[in-house]
C-alpha cells in the first residue's frame, strides 16, 4: 500500500497554510515519493484551502510520475482508512483531492 503523510497543524488562513506546508512538509512529501506512491491526509478546512491543496497535489503528481499522489481531507479515521484502501485499488487515480464525509469511501465497484 502507498504511504500516507498526515498534514497537521497548519494555520487557519489559506495563504499562511500554503506557506507553512511548503516550508515544513513539502520536502518530507518529496522524500516519501522517492520510495512509493503518497496520499497526503489533510484535516478539514474551508473552501479557501481547496485551490492550494489541489495545486500542490497536481504539481507533485506531475513532478514524480509514475508515482501516484493524492490527498484526502477528513478527521475521521474510518473514512481515511477506507479512502486509502480505495486509492490502493485504483491505480489510475492521481492528482486528486478527495473530501471525505464520516462514512468514508465505499467499496470499489468491480
Secondary structure as UniProt FT lines:
FT   STRAND          3..7
FT   HELIX           14..24
FT   HELIX           26..33
FT   TURN            34..35
FT   STRAND          38..42
FT   HELIX           47..49
FT   HELIX           50..63
FT   TURN            64..66
FT   STRAND          69..73
FT   HELIX           77..88
FT   TURN            91..92
FT   STRAND          96..99
FT   TURN            102..103
//
